[in-house]
Amino acid sequence: MEIVEPKVFLIGETRIIEENLKSYLEHLGVPDWNTDASSDSEKIIEIMGRLCYRSFEPGLNPNVTKVRQGNKSYLQHIIEVGHGSVLEHAYLNFIFADVSRVLTHELVRHRAGVAISQESLRFVRLETLPMYIPLHIREHEKGMEIFAKTIEELEKLQKELAEIFELDKHPFETKKKITSGIRRIAPMGVATTIGWSCNLRTLRHVIEQRTDPSAEEEIRVLFAQVFNIVKDRYPNVFADYEVEIVDNIPWVKTKNKKV
Ligand SMILES: Cc1cc2nc3c(=O)[nH]c(=O)nc-3n(C[C@H](O)[C@H](O)[C@H](O)COP(=O)(O)OP(=O)(O)OC[C@H]3O[C@@H](n4cnc5c(N)ncnc54)[C@H](O)[C@@H]3O)c2cc1C
């Protein structure tokens, strides 16, 4: 039996096309405007926010006599007043590997602001059944023994059925049908892969919900890892978060919930 841990790969993020941004700023009459954001994602949020009131510099809109300076203070204000919609302009692309179907089924309940591509177990033949084992099971000798025995038996059955149905001899269409049939006796704990893209507004909400101690252990472990990556990469979007360790897993929380 192969025991696995969830793995996070941030493979993409929003990028600014600098020459076109420059053209827009010239068009607006503030060609020298710039900011101190450390990523394009945080910069784009600030730009989309400032364009609402033309608050790039005082007087550009005669109704605006002073403006907040700097990306950190601008984003902090957006988050405190709950104007979360501007966070939707920045989009991230993750791959979560070695996550169970228990986890992915919970993850896909988050509908707003996401895109999802899940590894197909109709197409991809299961030969082994790698699995995350929750702590309470892992620490229980008898419980762990039953887990290991069951998984090994199920792995054996996957291989046996592939042989009985002579899976390798069939054309791809038939292989797909048989593979799809055989997967039905795989456990929901089997580790698989999901591509998950989201905007930064969604990500804040999902981190809050899924690192909460009442959430399931594996998804808490996953989103604690996600938080570790994004807090360093987008420090101003996540500056208001605090971390408390519960059961050895970070609980990431904020007073500005679901902006
Ligand atoms: C600890 C925990 C336990 C859970 N237990 C269960 C359970 O036992 N059974 C179960 O079925 N589910 C359960 N869930 C899933 C939960 O009910 C939600 O489906 C899931 O957390 C998605 O969150 P969300 O509703 O905020 O939706 P998201 O898609 O993340 O949407 C974000 C926000 O956008 C708004 N929004 C999104 N879609 C709509 C819409 N169609 N109409 C209006 N507003 C919308 C809402 O304000 C929503 O909060 C659990 C979740 C957690 C965290």
The ligand as an SDF file (V2000), in Angstrom:
LIG
                    3D

 53 58  0  0  0  0  0  0  0  0999 V2000
  -16.9200   21.9370    7.2990 C   0  0  0  0  0  0  0  0  0  0  0  0
  -17.8450   21.7270    6.1490 C   0  0  0  0  0  0  0  0  0  0  0  0
  -18.8150   20.7470    6.2070 C   0  0  0  0  0  0  0  0  0  0  0  0
  -19.6990   20.5580    5.1370 C   0  0  0  0  0  0  0  0  0  0  0  0
  -20.6450   19.5810    5.2150 N   0  0  0  0  0  0  0  0  0  0  0  0
  -21.5090   19.3640    4.1850 C   0  0  0  0  0  0  0  0  0  0  0  0
  -22.5050   18.3390    4.2290 C   0  0  0  0  0  0  0  0  0  0  0  0
  -22.6200   17.6080    5.1980 O   0  0  0  0  0  0  0  0  0  0  0  0
  -23.3280   18.1750    3.1630 N   0  0  0  0  0  0  0  0  0  0  0  0
  -23.2470   18.9930    2.0690 C   0  0  0  0  0  0  0  0  0  0  0  0
  -24.0280   18.8350    1.1280 O   0  0  0  0  0  0  0  0  0  0  0  0
  -22.3090   19.9730    1.9930 N   0  0  0  0  0  0  0  0  0  0  0  0
  -21.4470   20.1730    3.0210 C   0  0  0  0  0  0  0  0  0  0  0  0
  -20.4870   21.1600    2.9230 N   0  0  0  0  0  0  0  0  0  0  0  0
  -20.4070   21.9570    1.6900 C   0  0  0  0  0  0  0  0  0  0  0  0
  -21.0820   23.3200    1.8760 C   0  0  0  0  0  0  0  0  0  0  0  0
  -22.4570   23.1790    2.1370 O   0  0  0  0  0  0  0  0  0  0  0  0
  -20.8840   24.1890    0.6100 C   0  0  0  0  0  0  0  0  0  0  0  0
  -21.5260   23.5690   -0.4760 O   0  0  0  0  0  0  0  0  0  0  0  0
  -19.4400   24.3620    0.2400 C   0  0  0  0  0  0  0  0  0  0  0  0
  -18.6890   24.7140    1.3680 O   0  0  0  0  0  0  0  0  0  0  0  0
  -19.3250   25.4300   -0.8570 C   0  0  0  0  0  0  0  0  0  0  0  0
  -19.3510   26.7230   -0.2940 O   0  0  0  0  0  0  0  0  0  0  0  0
  -20.3280   27.8870   -0.7360 P   0  0  0  0  0  0  0  0  0  0  0  0
  -21.7420   27.4740   -0.5540 O   0  0  0  0  0  0  0  0  0  0  0  0
  -19.8740   29.1150    0.0080 O   0  0  0  0  0  0  0  0  0  0  0  0
  -20.1750   27.9880   -2.2960 O   0  0  0  0  0  0  0  0  0  0  0  0
  -19.1020   28.6530   -3.2760 P   0  0  0  0  0  0  0  0  0  0  0  0
  -19.3550   28.0590   -4.5920 O   0  0  0  0  0  0  0  0  0  0  0  0
  -17.7170   28.5330   -2.6930 O   0  0  0  0  0  0  0  0  0  0  0  0
  -19.5720   30.1340   -3.3940 O   0  0  0  0  0  0  0  0  0  0  0  0
  -19.0360   31.2430   -2.6990 C   0  0  0  0  0  0  0  0  0  0  0  0
  -20.1750   32.1590   -2.3120 C   0  0  0  0  0  0  0  0  0  0  0  0
  -20.8110   32.6560   -3.4930 O   0  0  0  0  0  0  0  0  0  0  0  0
  -22.2260   32.7620   -3.2680 C   0  0  0  0  0  0  0  0  0  0  0  0
  -22.9050   31.8290   -4.1780 N   0  0  0  0  0  0  0  0  0  0  0  0
  -22.3700   30.7930   -4.8680 C   0  0  0  0  0  0  0  0  0  0  0  0
  -23.2910   30.1840   -5.6140 N   0  0  0  0  0  0  0  0  0  0  0  0
  -24.4360   30.8290   -5.3980 C   0  0  0  0  0  0  0  0  0  0  0  0
  -25.7550   30.6300   -5.8700 C   0  0  0  0  0  0  0  0  0  0  0  0
  -26.0610   29.6720   -6.7260 N   0  0  0  0  0  0  0  0  0  0  0  0
  -26.7040   31.4680   -5.4290 N   0  0  0  0  0  0  0  0  0  0  0  0
  -26.4300   32.4600   -4.5590 C   0  0  0  0  0  0  0  0  0  0  0  0
  -25.1960   32.6990   -4.0610 N   0  0  0  0  0  0  0  0  0  0  0  0
  -24.2070   31.8950   -4.4750 C   0  0  0  0  0  0  0  0  0  0  0  0
  -22.4580   32.4020   -1.8160 C   0  0  0  0  0  0  0  0  0  0  0  0
  -22.4150   33.5720   -1.0360 O   0  0  0  0  0  0  0  0  0  0  0  0
  -21.2910   31.5090   -1.5090 C   0  0  0  0  0  0  0  0  0  0  0  0
  -20.9550   31.4170   -0.1300 O   0  0  0  0  0  0  0  0  0  0  0  0
  -19.5910   21.3680    3.9790 C   0  0  0  0  0  0  0  0  0  0  0  0
  -18.6130   22.3580    3.9360 C   0  0  0  0  0  0  0  0  0  0  0  0
  -17.7320   22.5460    4.9790 C   0  0  0  0  0  0  0  0  0  0  0  0
  -16.6710   23.6200    4.8810 C   0  0  0  0  0  0  0  0  0  0  0  0
  1  2  1  0
  2  3  1  0
  2 52  2  0
  3  4  2  0
  4  5  1  0
  4 50  1  0
  5  6  2  0
  6  7  1  0
  6 13  1  0
  7  8  2  0
  7  9  1  0
  9 10  1  0
 10 11  2  0
 10 12  1  0
 12 13  2  0
 13 14  1  0
 14 15  1  0
 14 50  1  0
 15 16  1  0
 16 17  1  0
 16 18  1  0
 18 19  1  0
 18 20  1  0
 20 21  1  0
 20 22  1  0
 22 23  1  0
 23 24  1  0
 24 25  2  0
 24 26  1  0
 24 27  1  0
 27 28  1  0
 28 29  2  0
 28 30  1  0
 28 31  1  0
 31 32  1  0
 32 33  1  0
 33 34  1  0
 33 48  1  0
 34 35  1  0
 35 36  1  0
 35 46  1  0
 36 37  1  0
 36 45  1  0
 37 38  2  0
 38 39  1  0
 39 40  1  0
 39 45  2  0
 40 41  1  0
 40 42  2  0
 42 43  1  0
 43 44  2  0
 44 45  1  0
 46 47  1  0
 46 48  1  0
 48 49  1  0
 50 51  2  0
 51 52  1  0
 52 53  1  0
M  END
$$$$
